[in-house]
Amino acid sequence: MLNDKPWYQSKTVWGGLVALGAALAGLGGLHVAPATQDAIATALLDTAAAIGALVAIYGRLAADKTLR
């Protein structure tokens, strides 16, 4: 692949995790509609991206060395 990215930025990974969670919930008697699964995956992806941005900003502010 030419464009590498962290696993947490992958919609496929989040979609798979949400599908797994929905399947497990189904075993427990809770039905999660496919549209809801997509919304959950998107929300998780957006949350992971926001956390990544905050960690990057914190890392830059807490760094001991300056940028050139």
PDB file with one MODEL, atoms N, CA, C and O in Angstrom:
MODEL        1
ATOM      1  N   MET A   1       0.835  -1.186   0.000  1.00  0.00           N
ATOM      2  CA  MET A   1       0.000   0.000   0.000  1.00  0.00           C
ATOM      3  C   MET A   1       0.875   1.242   0.000  1.00  0.00           C
ATOM      4  O   MET A   1       1.920   1.282   0.649  1.00  0.00           O
ATOM      5  N   LEU A   2       0.446   2.230  -0.717  1.00  0.00           N
ATOM      6  CA  LEU A   2       1.227   3.458  -0.801  1.00  0.00           C
ATOM      7  C   LEU A   2       0.883   4.445   0.306  1.00  0.00           C
ATOM      8  O   LEU A   2       1.737   5.222   0.731  1.00  0.00           O
ATOM      9  N   ASN A   3      -0.344   4.421   0.770  1.00  0.00           N
ATOM     10  CA  ASN A   3      -0.773   5.358   1.795  1.00  0.00           C
ATOM     11  C   ASN A   3      -1.026   4.622   3.097  1.00  0.00           C
ATOM     12  O   ASN A   3      -2.135   4.150   3.348  1.00  0.00           O
ATOM     13  N   ASP A   4       0.003   4.525   3.921  1.00  0.00           N
ATOM     14  CA  ASP A   4      -0.141   3.857   5.212  1.00  0.00           C
ATOM     15  C   ASP A   4      -0.868   4.771   6.185  1.00  0.00           C
ATOM     16  O   ASP A   4      -0.737   5.994   6.125  1.00  0.00           O
ATOM     17  N   LYS A   5      -1.630   4.166   7.075  1.00  0.00           N
ATOM     18  CA  LYS A   5      -2.298   4.919   8.122  1.00  0.00           C
ATOM     19  C   LYS A   5      -2.431   4.010   9.335  1.00  0.00           C
ATOM     20  O   LYS A   5      -2.394   2.786   9.208  1.00  0.00           O
ATOM     21  N   PRO A   6      -2.584   4.605  10.500  1.00  0.00           N
ATOM     22  CA  PRO A   6      -2.769   3.787  11.701  1.00  0.00           C
ATOM     23  C   PRO A   6      -4.070   2.991  11.615  1.00  0.00           C
ATOM     24  O   PRO A   6      -5.002   3.390  10.917  1.00  0.00           O
ATOM     25  N   TRP A   7      -4.129   1.873  12.321  1.00  0.00           N
ATOM     26  CA  TRP A   7      -5.297   1.002  12.270  1.00  0.00           C
ATOM     27  C   TRP A   7      -6.567   1.724  12.703  1.00  0.00           C
ATOM     28  O   TRP A   7      -7.648   1.452  12.181  1.00  0.00           O
ATOM     29  N   TYR A   8      -6.437   2.651  13.666  1.00  0.00           N
ATOM     30  CA  TYR A   8      -7.625   3.311  14.205  1.00  0.00           C
ATOM     31  C   TYR A   8      -8.230   4.340  13.251  1.00  0.00           C
ATOM     32  O   TYR A   8      -9.290   4.896  13.540  1.00  0.00           O
ATOM     33  N   GLN A   9      -7.573   4.601  12.120  1.00  0.00           N
ATOM     34  CA  GLN A   9      -8.125   5.495  11.114  1.00  0.00           C
ATOM     35  C   GLN A   9      -8.813   4.734   9.994  1.00  0.00           C
ATOM     36  O   GLN A   9      -9.226   5.333   9.001  1.00  0.00           O
ATOM     37  N   SER A  10      -8.939   3.443  10.138  1.00  0.00           N
ATOM     38  CA  SER A  10      -9.540   2.609   9.103  1.00  0.00           C
ATOM     39  C   SER A  10     -11.025   2.381   9.361  1.00  0.00           C
ATOM     40  O   SER A  10     -11.411   1.840  10.397  1.00  0.00           O
ATOM     41  N   LYS A  11     -11.856   2.805   8.400  1.00  0.00           N
ATOM     42  CA  LYS A  11     -13.288   2.547   8.513  1.00  0.00           C
ATOM     43  C   LYS A  11     -13.567   1.048   8.485  1.00  0.00           C
ATOM     44  O   LYS A  11     -14.519   0.577   9.107  1.00  0.00           O
ATOM     45  N   THR A  12     -12.744   0.309   7.771  1.00  0.00           N
ATOM     46  CA  THR A  12     -12.937  -1.143   7.695  1.00  0.00           C
ATOM     47  C   THR A  12     -12.747  -1.783   9.065  1.00  0.00           C
ATOM     48  O   THR A  12     -13.534  -2.640   9.468  1.00  0.00           O
ATOM     49  N   VAL A  13     -11.712  -1.370   9.775  1.00  0.00           N
ATOM     50  CA  VAL A  13     -11.461  -1.922  11.105  1.00  0.00           C
ATOM     51  C   VAL A  13     -12.608  -1.566  12.044  1.00  0.00           C
ATOM     52  O   VAL A  13     -13.131  -2.436  12.740  1.00  0.00           O
ATOM     53  N   TRP A  14     -13.002  -0.293  12.068  1.00  0.00           N
ATOM     54  CA  TRP A  14     -14.086   0.112  12.955  1.00  0.00           C
ATOM     55  C   TRP A  14     -15.398  -0.559  12.572  1.00  0.00           C
ATOM     56  O   TRP A  14     -16.165  -0.979  13.438  1.00  0.00           O
ATOM     57  N   GLY A  15     -15.649  -0.656  11.280  1.00  0.00           N
ATOM     58  CA  GLY A  15     -16.858  -1.344  10.829  1.00  0.00           C
ATOM     59  C   GLY A  15     -16.868  -2.797  11.269  1.00  0.00           C
ATOM     60  O   GLY A  15     -17.902  -3.315  11.691  1.00  0.00           O
ATOM     61  N   GLY A  16     -15.722  -3.456  11.173  1.00  0.00           N
ATOM     62  CA  GLY A  16     -15.611  -4.844  11.611  1.00  0.00           C
ATOM     63  C   GLY A  16     -15.824  -4.989  13.107  1.00  0.00           C
ATOM     64  O   GLY A  16     -16.496  -5.916  13.558  1.00  0.00           O
ATOM     65  N   LEU A  17     -15.253  -4.077  13.872  1.00  0.00           N
ATOM     66  CA  LEU A  17     -15.434  -4.120  15.331  1.00  0.00           C
ATOM     67  C   LEU A  17     -16.893  -3.889  15.717  1.00  0.00           C
ATOM     68  O   LEU A  17     -17.421  -4.559  16.605  1.00  0.00           O
ATOM     69  N   VAL A  18     -17.542  -2.933  15.041  1.00  0.00           N
ATOM     70  CA  VAL A  18     -18.948  -2.665  15.328  1.00  0.00           C
ATOM     71  C   VAL A  18     -19.810  -3.845  14.906  1.00  0.00           C
ATOM     72  O   VAL A  18     -20.744  -4.213  15.618  1.00  0.00           O
ATOM     73  N   ALA A  19     -19.506  -4.449  13.747  1.00  0.00           N
ATOM     74  CA  ALA A  19     -20.258  -5.624  13.299  1.00  0.00           C
ATOM     75  C   ALA A  19     -20.098  -6.773  14.296  1.00  0.00           C
ATOM     76  O   ALA A  19     -21.060  -7.479  14.598  1.00  0.00           O
ATOM     77  N   LEU A  20     -18.889  -6.952  14.798  1.00  0.00           N
ATOM     78  CA  LEU A  20     -18.654  -7.978  15.810  1.00  0.00           C
ATOM     79  C   LEU A  20     -19.465  -7.685  17.074  1.00  0.00           C
ATOM     80  O   LEU A  20     -20.091  -8.579  17.642  1.00  0.00           O
ATOM     81  N   GLY A  21     -19.446  -6.440  17.497  1.00  0.00           N
ATOM     82  CA  GLY A  21     -20.227  -6.047  18.673  1.00  0.00           C
ATOM     83  C   GLY A  21     -21.721  -6.252  18.451  1.00  0.00           C
ATOM     84  O   GLY A  21     -22.431  -6.705  19.348  1.00  0.00           O
ATOM     85  N   ALA A  22     -22.196  -5.914  17.248  1.00  0.00           N
ATOM     86  CA  ALA A  22     -23.617  -6.101  16.933  1.00  0.00           C
ATOM     87  C   ALA A  22     -23.980  -7.580  16.927  1.00  0.00           C
ATOM     88  O   ALA A  22     -25.056  -7.963  17.385  1.00  0.00           O
ATOM     89  N   ALA A  23     -23.078  -8.411  16.406  1.00  0.00           N
ATOM     90  CA  ALA A  23     -23.332  -9.853  16.387  1.00  0.00           C
ATOM     91  C   ALA A  23     -23.391 -10.395  17.812  1.00  0.00           C
ATOM     92  O   ALA A  23     -24.256 -11.211  18.130  1.00  0.00           O
ATOM     93  N   LEU A  24     -22.484  -9.950  18.661  1.00  0.00           N
ATOM     94  CA  LEU A  24     -22.500 -10.385  20.051  1.00  0.00           C
ATOM     95  C   LEU A  24     -23.756  -9.881  20.770  1.00  0.00           C
ATOM     96  O   LEU A  24     -24.339 -10.589  21.591  1.00  0.00           O
ATOM     97  N   ALA A  25     -24.161  -8.652  20.449  1.00  0.00           N
ATOM     98  CA  ALA A  25     -25.388  -8.115  21.033  1.00  0.00           C
ATOM     99  C   ALA A  25     -26.591  -8.928  20.564  1.00  0.00           C
ATOM    100  O   ALA A  25     -27.520  -9.173  21.334  1.00  0.00           O
ATOM    101  N   GLY A  26     -26.571  -9.347  19.291  1.00  0.00           N
ATOM    102  CA  GLY A  26     -27.650 -10.182  18.764  1.00  0.00           C
ATOM    103  C   GLY A  26     -27.756 -11.506  19.502  1.00  0.00           C
ATOM    104  O   GLY A  26     -28.854 -12.016  19.725  1.00  0.00           O
ATOM    105  N   LEU A  27     -26.620 -12.056  19.876  1.00  0.00           N
ATOM    106  CA  LEU A  27     -26.635 -13.286  20.662  1.00  0.00           C
ATOM    107  C   LEU A  27     -27.294 -13.061  22.018  1.00  0.00           C
ATOM    108  O   LEU A  27     -27.885 -13.974  22.595  1.00  0.00           O
ATOM    109  N   GLY A  28     -27.184 -11.848  22.511  1.00  0.00           N
ATOM    110  CA  GLY A  28     -27.799 -11.510  23.793  1.00  0.00           C
ATOM    111  C   GLY A  28     -29.238 -11.032  23.662  1.00  0.00           C
ATOM    112  O   GLY A  28     -29.864 -10.663  24.655  1.00  0.00           O
ATOM    113  N   GLY A  29     -29.770 -11.037  22.425  1.00  0.00           N
ATOM    114  CA  GLY A  29     -31.160 -10.649  22.212  1.00  0.00           C
ATOM    115  C   GLY A  29     -31.374  -9.202  21.822  1.00  0.00           C
ATOM    116  O   GLY A  29     -32.520  -8.763  21.731  1.00  0.00           O
ATOM    117  N   LEU A  30     -30.297  -8.433  21.586  1.00  0.00           N
ATOM    118  CA  LEU A  30     -30.418  -7.028  21.202  1.00  0.00           C
ATOM    119  C   LEU A  30     -30.134  -6.883  19.713  1.00  0.00           C
ATOM    120  O   LEU A  30     -29.063  -7.273  19.247  1.00  0.00           O
ATOM    121  N   HIS A  31     -31.089  -6.322  18.955  1.00  0.00           N
ATOM    122  CA  HIS A  31     -30.897  -6.136  17.510  1.00  0.00           C
ATOM    123  C   HIS A  31     -30.351  -4.739  17.236  1.00  0.00           C
ATOM    124  O   HIS A  31     -30.887  -3.750  17.736  1.00  0.00           O
ATOM    125  N   VAL A  32     -29.288  -4.659  16.445  1.00  0.00           N
ATOM    126  CA  VAL A  32     -28.700  -3.380  16.044  1.00  0.00           C
ATOM    127  C   VAL A  32     -28.822  -3.285  14.529  1.00  0.00           C
ATOM    128  O   VAL A  32     -28.235  -4.086  13.802  1.00  0.00           O
ATOM    129  N   ALA A  33     -29.589  -2.301  14.054  1.00  0.00           N
ATOM    130  CA  ALA A  33     -29.834  -2.134  12.621  1.00  0.00           C
ATOM    131  C   ALA A  33     -28.540  -1.774  11.891  1.00  0.00           C
ATOM    132  O   ALA A  33     -27.667  -1.123  12.465  1.00  0.00           O
ATOM    133  N   PRO A  34     -28.411  -2.195  10.623  1.00  0.00           N
ATOM    134  CA  PRO A  34     -27.199  -1.866   9.855  1.00  0.00           C
ATOM    135  C   PRO A  34     -26.902  -0.363   9.781  1.00  0.00           C
ATOM    136  O   PRO A  34     -25.739   0.038   9.826  1.00  0.00           O
ATOM    137  N   ALA A  35     -27.937   0.466   9.668  1.00  0.00           N
ATOM    138  CA  ALA A  35     -27.717   1.917   9.622  1.00  0.00           C
ATOM    139  C   ALA A  35     -27.132   2.412  10.938  1.00  0.00           C
ATOM    140  O   ALA A  35     -26.281   3.301  10.953  1.00  0.00           O
ATOM    141  N   THR A  36     -27.588   1.837  12.029  1.00  0.00           N
ATOM    142  CA  THR A  36     -27.060   2.206  13.338  1.00  0.00           C
ATOM    143  C   THR A  36     -25.618   1.743  13.477  1.00  0.00           C
ATOM    144  O   THR A  36     -24.798   2.450  14.061  1.00  0.00           O
ATOM    145  N   GLN A  37     -25.296   0.565  12.948  1.00  0.00           N
ATOM    146  CA  GLN A  37     -23.923   0.069  12.983  1.00  0.00           C
ATOM    147  C   GLN A  37     -23.003   1.025  12.234  1.00  0.00           C
ATOM    148  O   GLN A  37     -21.897   1.313  12.691  1.00  0.00           O
ATOM    149  N   ASP A  38     -23.458   1.517  11.081  1.00  0.00           N
ATOM    150  CA  ASP A  38     -22.651   2.454  10.290  1.00  0.00           C
ATOM    151  C   ASP A  38     -22.444   3.760  11.059  1.00  0.00           C
ATOM    152  O   ASP A  38     -21.347   4.317  11.061  1.00  0.00           O
ATOM    153  N   ALA A  39     -23.490   4.237  11.704  1.00  0.00           N
ATOM    154  CA  ALA A  39     -23.386   5.472  12.479  1.00  0.00           C
ATOM    155  C   ALA A  39     -22.416   5.296  13.651  1.00  0.00           C
ATOM    156  O   ALA A  39     -21.635   6.199  13.953  1.00  0.00           O
ATOM    157  N   ILE A  40     -22.466   4.145  14.301  1.00  0.00           N
ATOM    158  CA  ILE A  40     -21.556   3.877  15.421  1.00  0.00           C
ATOM    159  C   ILE A  40     -20.111   3.826  14.930  1.00  0.00           C
ATOM    160  O   ILE A  40     -19.219   4.391  15.563  1.00  0.00           O
ATOM    161  N   ALA A  41     -19.878   3.149  13.802  1.00  0.00           N
ATOM    162  CA  ALA A  41     -18.520   3.054  13.255  1.00  0.00           C
ATOM    163  C   ALA A  41     -17.980   4.431  12.893  1.00  0.00           C
ATOM    164  O   ALA A  41     -16.817   4.735  13.159  1.00  0.00           O
ATOM    165  N   THR A  42     -18.821   5.264  12.289  1.00  0.00           N
ATOM    166  CA  THR A  42     -18.395   6.618  11.925  1.00  0.00           C
ATOM    167  C   THR A  42     -18.083   7.439  13.174  1.00  0.00           C
ATOM    168  O   THR A  42     -17.088   8.163  13.209  1.00  0.00           O
ATOM    169  N   ALA A  43     -18.923   7.332  14.190  1.00  0.00           N
ATOM    170  CA  ALA A  43     -18.686   8.075  15.424  1.00  0.00           C
ATOM    171  C   ALA A  43     -17.391   7.624  16.098  1.00  0.00           C
ATOM    172  O   ALA A  43     -16.634   8.450  16.608  1.00  0.00           O
ATOM    173  N   LEU A  44     -17.137   6.312  16.102  1.00  0.00           N
ATOM    174  CA  LEU A  44     -15.898   5.808  16.700  1.00  0.00           C
ATOM    175  C   LEU A  44     -14.673   6.276  15.923  1.00  0.00           C
ATOM    176  O   LEU A  44     -13.655   6.630  16.518  1.00  0.00           O
ATOM    177  N   LEU A  45     -14.771   6.278  14.594  1.00  0.00           N
ATOM    178  CA  LEU A  45     -13.662   6.737  13.761  1.00  0.00           C
ATOM    179  C   LEU A  45     -13.382   8.217  14.011  1.00  0.00           C
ATOM    180  O   LEU A  45     -12.227   8.621  14.143  1.00  0.00           O
ATOM    181  N   ASP A  46     -14.436   9.016  14.075  1.00  0.00           N
ATOM    182  CA  ASP A  46     -14.263  10.447  14.343  1.00  0.00           C
ATOM    183  C   ASP A  46     -13.667  10.682  15.726  1.00  0.00           C
ATOM    184  O   ASP A  46     -12.824  11.561  15.902  1.00  0.00           O
ATOM    185  N   THR A  47     -14.104   9.901  16.699  1.00  0.00           N
ATOM    186  CA  THR A  47     -13.567  10.023  18.056  1.00  0.00           C
ATOM    187  C   THR A  47     -12.086   9.648  18.094  1.00  0.00           C
ATOM    188  O   THR A  47     -11.284  10.333  18.728  1.00  0.00           O
ATOM    189  N   ALA A  48     -11.729   8.564  17.417  1.00  0.00           N
ATOM    190  CA  ALA A  48     -10.328   8.147  17.374  1.00  0.00           C
ATOM    191  C   ALA A  48      -9.464   9.208  16.701  1.00  0.00           C
ATOM    192  O   ALA A  48      -8.345   9.466  17.144  1.00  0.00           O
ATOM    193  N   ALA A  49      -9.971   9.824  15.638  1.00  0.00           N
ATOM    194  CA  ALA A  49      -9.222  10.879  14.950  1.00  0.00           C
ATOM    195  C   ALA A  49      -9.030  12.088  15.864  1.00  0.00           C
ATOM    196  O   ALA A  49      -7.949  12.677  15.899  1.00  0.00           O
ATOM    197  N   ALA A  50     -10.067  12.455  16.598  1.00  0.00           N
ATOM    198  CA  ALA A  50      -9.968  13.591  17.517  1.00  0.00           C
ATOM    199  C   ALA A  50      -8.970  13.303  18.639  1.00  0.00           C
ATOM    200  O   ALA A  50      -8.181  14.171  19.010  1.00  0.00           O
ATOM    201  N   ILE A  51      -9.007  12.096  19.173  1.00  0.00           N
ATOM    202  CA  ILE A  51      -8.055  11.720  20.228  1.00  0.00           C
ATOM    203  C   ILE A  51      -6.630  11.747  19.676  1.00  0.00           C
ATOM    204  O   ILE A  51      -5.713  12.218  20.350  1.00  0.00           O
ATOM    205  N   GLY A  52      -6.441  11.246  18.461  1.00  0.00           N
ATOM    206  CA  GLY A  52      -5.123  11.283  17.833  1.00  0.00           C
ATOM    207  C   GLY A  52      -4.607  12.699  17.671  1.00  0.00           C
ATOM    208  O   GLY A  52      -3.427  12.968  17.898  1.00  0.00           O
ATOM    209  N   ALA A  53      -5.492  13.605  17.278  1.00  0.00           N
ATOM    210  CA  ALA A  53      -5.099  15.007  17.120  1.00  0.00           C
ATOM    211  C   ALA A  53      -4.710  15.619  18.459  1.00  0.00           C
ATOM    212  O   ALA A  53      -3.725  16.352  18.550  1.00  0.00           O
ATOM    213  N   LEU A  54      -5.482  15.318  19.494  1.00  0.00           N
ATOM    214  CA  LEU A  54      -5.166  15.850  20.820  1.00  0.00           C
ATOM    215  C   LEU A  54      -3.838  15.305  21.347  1.00  0.00           C
ATOM    216  O   LEU A  54      -3.067  16.042  21.961  1.00  0.00           O
ATOM    217  N   VAL A  55      -3.573  14.045  21.114  1.00  0.00           N
ATOM    218  CA  VAL A  55      -2.304  13.442  21.548  1.00  0.00           C
ATOM    219  C   VAL A  55      -1.139  14.079  20.792  1.00  0.00           C
ATOM    220  O   VAL A  55      -0.090  14.342  21.378  1.00  0.00           O
ATOM    221  N   ALA A  56      -1.318  14.325  19.498  1.00  0.00           N
ATOM    222  CA  ALA A  56      -0.256  14.963  18.713  1.00  0.00           C
ATOM    223  C   ALA A  56       0.025  16.380  19.213  1.00  0.00           C
ATOM    224  O   ALA A  56       1.184  16.779  19.331  1.00  0.00           O
ATOM    225  N   ILE A  57      -1.016  17.128  19.501  1.00  0.00           N
ATOM    226  CA  ILE A  57      -0.842  18.492  20.004  1.00  0.00           C
ATOM    227  C   ILE A  57      -0.166  18.460  21.376  1.00  0.00           C
ATOM    228  O   ILE A  57       0.763  19.224  21.634  1.00  0.00           O
ATOM    229  N   TYR A  58      -0.634  17.580  22.242  1.00  0.00           N
ATOM    230  CA  TYR A  58      -0.016  17.451  23.563  1.00  0.00           C
ATOM    231  C   TYR A  58       1.457  17.064  23.434  1.00  0.00           C
ATOM    232  O   TYR A  58       2.311  17.615  24.129  1.00  0.00           O
ATOM    233  N   GLY A  59       1.748  16.123  22.553  1.00  0.00           N
ATOM    234  CA  GLY A  59       3.127  15.689  22.356  1.00  0.00           C
ATOM    235  C   GLY A  59       4.031  16.829  21.920  1.00  0.00           C
ATOM    236  O   GLY A  59       5.172  16.940  22.370  1.00  0.00           O
ATOM    237  N   ARG A  60       3.512  17.673  21.043  1.00  0.00           N
ATOM    238  CA  ARG A  60       4.313  18.811  20.581  1.00  0.00           C
ATOM    239  C   ARG A  60       4.527  19.810  21.709  1.00  0.00           C
ATOM    240  O   ARG A  60       5.628  20.337  21.870  1.00  0.00           O
ATOM    241  N   LEU A  61       3.493  20.073  22.482  1.00  0.00           N
ATOM    242  CA  LEU A  61       3.610  21.047  23.570  1.00  0.00           C
ATOM    243  C   LEU A  61       4.479  20.531  24.711  1.00  0.00           C
ATOM    244  O   LEU A  61       5.144  21.316  25.386  1.00  0.00           O
ATOM    245  N   ALA A  62       4.479  19.228  24.931  1.00  0.00           N
ATOM    246  CA  ALA A  62       5.257  18.652  26.027  1.00  0.00           C
ATOM    247  C   ALA A  62       6.679  18.296  25.616  1.00  0.00           C
ATOM    248  O   ALA A  62       7.475  17.880  26.458  1.00  0.00           O
ATOM    249  N   ALA A  63       7.012  18.450  24.346  1.00  0.00           N
ATOM    250  CA  ALA A  63       8.345  18.071  23.850  1.00  0.00           C
ATOM    251  C   ALA A  63       9.424  18.959  24.462  1.00  0.00           C
ATOM    252  O   ALA A  63       9.202  20.138  24.740  1.00  0.00           O
ATOM    253  N   ASP A  64      10.583  18.366  24.663  1.00  0.00           N
ATOM    254  CA  ASP A  64      11.710  19.093  25.234  1.00  0.00           C
ATOM    255  C   ASP A  64      12.520  19.850  24.182  1.00  0.00           C
ATOM    256  O   ASP A  64      13.216  20.812  24.508  1.00  0.00           O
ATOM    257  N   LYS A  65      12.435  19.430  22.947  1.00  0.00           N
ATOM    258  CA  LYS A  65      13.236  20.031  21.884  1.00  0.00           C
ATOM    259  C   LYS A  65      12.341  20.815  20.935  1.00  0.00           C
ATOM    260  O   LYS A  65      11.174  20.477  20.734  1.00  0.00           O
ATOM    261  N   THR A  66      12.900  21.853  20.365  1.00  0.00           N
ATOM    262  CA  THR A  66      12.144  22.679  19.421  1.00  0.00           C
ATOM    263  C   THR A  66      12.257  22.121  18.007  1.00  0.00           C
ATOM    264  O   THR A  66      13.157  21.340  17.699  1.00  0.00           O
ATOM    265  N   LEU A  67      11.336  22.534  17.165  1.00  0.00           N
ATOM    266  CA  LEU A  67      11.379  22.161  15.748  1.00  0.00           C
ATOM    267  C   LEU A  67      12.257  23.133  14.989  1.00  0.00           C
ATOM    268  O   LEU A  67      12.398  24.290  15.383  1.00  0.00           O
ATOM    269  N   ARG A  68      12.845  22.668  13.906  1.00  0.00           N
ATOM    270  CA  ARG A  68      13.661  23.576  13.076  1.00  0.00           C
ATOM    271  C   ARG A  68      12.851  24.080  11.924  1.00  0.00           C
ATOM    272  O   ARG A  68      13.352  24.854  11.109  1.00  0.00           O
TER     273      ARG A  68
ENDMDL
END
